[in-house]
Amino acid sequence: MPGPVLVLLGCLPGLTAVLALALSVRGPDRPVAPARPAQPAAASPAPAPHPAARPRIVPRDVWLDGGTAPTQPPPRYDDKVLAVFVHHTDSPNGYDCADAPRIIRHLYAGQTGARSWDDIGYNFLVDRCGTIYEGRAGGVERAVTGAHAQGFNHRTTGIAAIGTFTAGVSVPRAMTDAIAAVAAWKLGSAGIDPRSRVRLVSSNGLSRYEAGTTATLPALAGHNDGYMTSCPGAALAARLPEMREKAARLQGRTSTAALTPTATS
């Protein structure tokens, strides 16, 4: 933040009297040196980009399978991604990975039908074999505003693990590696260390924080970090530290994470 700037308001008559007194004492041959204006302190530099390779992502038209998406408003965008929220879809685990597109279509139909959402809420979905699917429309390269973490949809990306990962359930390594790859890639362009914590401003009092409250959350967080829910499930949440470390390595980082003082608007 810029440092304080000294502003002189409403004091010109007093200054005139002081200058006149100084001139009478010092004489006209010794003018009073003008006061130096206060200089604002330099703003903290933005974190340097720490890019990671983009993983392979299956486009959404594959799971739409030629179907026509319902009419929906144009995608909304943020300027960058500061945090990633991990979810589970709370759907059965014993699926063949070839069935993942059908499962995503089913999730899409439920969110756009019963819930009347304009699109699927997650930006990405990952199956048990580690295949990454594009979710919400708008372009995987861009910071698309999702509908996955009430109160914290802005400047975040939502990644959903297809399945239910409550306590005691096995979480496939291919799935956690894929989540880490997406997180490393999306956070890297903003210079965000996946092991760090970031400041996000809640936009909705139904989250864990009143609207307008600045919350300090993990850059790679579980849904339950920002919302009162059991999602992403205890088993998947327990793997978050491992995913953070994996994502950091994919960004080429080796040093200990530090707080990232970046907040949403």
Protein Blocks (a to p, Z undefined) as FASTA:
>chain_A
ZZdddddehilmmmmmmmmmmmmmnopklccdddddddddddddddddddddddddddfk
lmnnopacdddddddddfbdfbdcdddehiafkbcfklmmmmmmmmmmmmmmmnopabdf
bfbdcdfkopacdfbehijkbccdddfbghilgopacdddeddddehiacdfklmmmmmm
mmmmmmmmnopafkbccddddfbfkbmbdehiacdddfbdcfklmpccfbebjklmmmmm
mmmmmmmmmnopabdcdddddddZZ
